[in-house]
Amino acid sequence: MRPIWFLCGLTALGLGLIGVVLPLLPTVPFMLLAAFCFARSSEKMHAWLIEHRVFGPMIEDWNRSGAIRPSAKRWATVSIAAVFGLSLYLDVKTVVLAIQAVTLGCVLIFIWTRPNM
Protein backbone atom coordinates (compact mmCIF):
# COMPACT_ATOMS: atom_id res chain seq x y z
CA MET A 1 0.00 0.00 0.00
CA ARG A 2 2.92 2.36 0.69
CA PRO A 3 3.77 2.87 -3.01
CA ILE A 4 0.15 3.82 -3.73
CA TRP A 5 0.12 6.33 -0.85
CA PHE A 6 3.45 7.70 -2.08
CA LEU A 7 2.16 8.10 -5.64
CA CYS A 8 -0.97 9.84 -4.34
CA GLY A 9 1.25 12.11 -2.23
CA LEU A 10 3.39 13.03 -5.23
CA THR A 11 0.29 13.71 -7.30
CA ALA A 12 -1.20 15.93 -4.62
CA LEU A 13 2.12 17.73 -4.17
CA GLY A 14 2.35 18.34 -7.93
CA LEU A 15 -1.19 19.68 -8.11
CA GLY A 16 -0.52 21.90 -5.10
CA LEU A 17 2.59 23.32 -6.73
CA ILE A 18 0.66 24.01 -9.93
CA GLY A 19 -1.92 25.75 -7.73
CA VAL A 20 0.74 28.22 -6.61
CA VAL A 21 0.68 29.79 -10.09
CA LEU A 22 -2.84 28.80 -11.16
CA PRO A 23 -5.25 30.44 -8.72
CA LEU A 24 -8.23 28.31 -9.74
CA LEU A 25 -6.43 25.25 -8.38
CA PRO A 26 -6.21 25.45 -4.56
CA THR A 27 -2.74 24.88 -3.12
CA VAL A 28 -3.35 24.25 0.58
CA PRO A 29 -5.89 21.40 0.28
CA PHE A 30 -3.50 19.55 -2.03
CA MET A 31 -0.61 20.12 0.39
CA LEU A 32 -2.77 18.80 3.23
CA LEU A 33 -3.58 15.73 1.14
CA ALA A 34 0.10 15.28 0.27
CA ALA A 35 1.04 15.43 3.96
CA PHE A 36 -1.67 12.86 4.75
CA CYS A 37 -0.41 10.51 2.02
CA PHE A 38 3.27 10.96 2.88
CA ALA A 39 2.52 10.24 6.55
CA ARG A 40 1.45 6.79 5.38
CA SER A 41 4.25 6.21 2.89
CA SER A 42 7.42 8.23 3.39
CA GLU A 43 8.73 9.67 6.65
CA LYS A 44 11.32 11.64 4.66
CA MET A 45 8.78 13.33 2.36
CA HIS A 46 6.36 13.93 5.24
CA ALA A 47 9.09 15.59 7.30
CA TRP A 48 10.19 17.68 4.30
CA LEU A 49 6.66 18.93 3.72
CA ILE A 50 5.95 19.62 7.41
CA GLU A 51 9.27 21.48 7.75
CA HIS A 52 8.87 23.43 4.48
CA ARG A 53 9.12 27.16 5.23
CA VAL A 54 6.02 28.05 3.16
CA PHE A 55 3.76 25.02 3.33
CA GLY A 56 4.74 23.63 6.73
CA PRO A 57 3.11 26.32 8.89
CA MET A 58 -0.18 26.05 6.97
CA ILE A 59 -0.23 22.28 7.42
CA GLU A 60 0.58 22.57 11.12
CA ASP A 61 -2.15 25.21 11.64
CA TRP A 62 -4.68 22.93 9.99
CA ASN A 63 -3.55 19.84 11.90
CA ARG A 64 -3.59 21.69 15.21
CA SER A 65 -6.94 23.50 14.95
CA GLY A 66 -8.42 23.44 11.45
CA ALA A 67 -7.35 27.07 11.13
CA ILE A 68 -6.26 29.22 8.20
CA ARG A 69 -4.13 32.32 8.70
CA PRO A 70 -5.80 35.64 7.82
CA SER A 71 -3.00 36.46 5.36
CA ALA A 72 -3.68 33.18 3.51
CA LYS A 73 -7.40 33.98 3.47
CA ARG A 74 -6.73 37.40 1.98
CA TRP A 75 -4.32 35.98 -0.62
CA ALA A 76 -6.86 33.32 -1.62
CA THR A 77 -9.58 35.96 -1.93
CA VAL A 78 -7.41 38.19 -4.12
CA SER A 79 -6.44 35.21 -6.30
CA ILE A 80 -10.05 34.13 -6.70
CA ALA A 81 -11.13 37.67 -7.57
CA ALA A 82 -8.31 37.90 -10.12
CA VAL A 83 -9.34 34.65 -11.80
CA PHE A 84 -12.97 35.69 -11.96
CA GLY A 85 -11.98 39.15 -13.20
CA LEU A 86 -9.84 37.60 -15.93
CA SER A 87 -12.78 35.44 -16.98
CA LEU A 88 -14.96 38.56 -17.22
CA TYR A 89 -12.27 40.38 -19.19
CA LEU A 90 -11.92 37.45 -21.60
CA ASP A 91 -15.69 37.45 -22.11
CA VAL A 92 -16.11 33.83 -21.04
CA LYS A 93 -19.52 32.28 -21.70
CA THR A 94 -22.22 33.08 -19.15
CA VAL A 95 -22.69 29.43 -18.15
CA VAL A 96 -18.97 29.12 -17.38
CA LEU A 97 -19.08 32.35 -15.38
CA ALA A 98 -22.03 31.02 -13.41
CA ILE A 99 -20.21 27.76 -12.64
CA GLN A 100 -17.12 29.72 -11.62
CA ALA A 101 -19.14 32.08 -9.44
CA VAL A 102 -20.83 29.22 -7.58
CA THR A 103 -17.65 27.16 -7.20
CA LEU A 104 -15.41 30.04 -6.20
CA GLY A 105 -18.10 31.42 -3.92
CA CYS A 106 -18.28 28.10 -2.09
CA VAL A 107 -14.49 28.05 -1.77
CA LEU A 108 -14.54 31.55 -0.29
CA ILE A 109 -17.29 30.63 2.15
CA PHE A 110 -15.28 27.60 3.27
CA ILE A 111 -12.08 29.62 3.67
CA TRP A 112 -13.64 32.52 5.56
CA THR A 113 -15.62 30.28 7.94
CA ARG A 114 -12.46 28.49 9.17
CA PRO A 115 -10.96 29.78 12.41
CA ASN A 116 -8.05 32.24 12.22
CA MET A 117 -4.62 31.23 13.37
ABEGO torsion letter per residue (X at the ends): XAAAAAAAAAAAAAAAAAAAABAABBAAAAAAAAAAAAAAABAAAAAAAAABAAAAAAAAAAAAAGBBBAAAAAAAAAAAAAAAAAAAAAGBBAAAAAAAAAAAAAAAAAAAABBBX
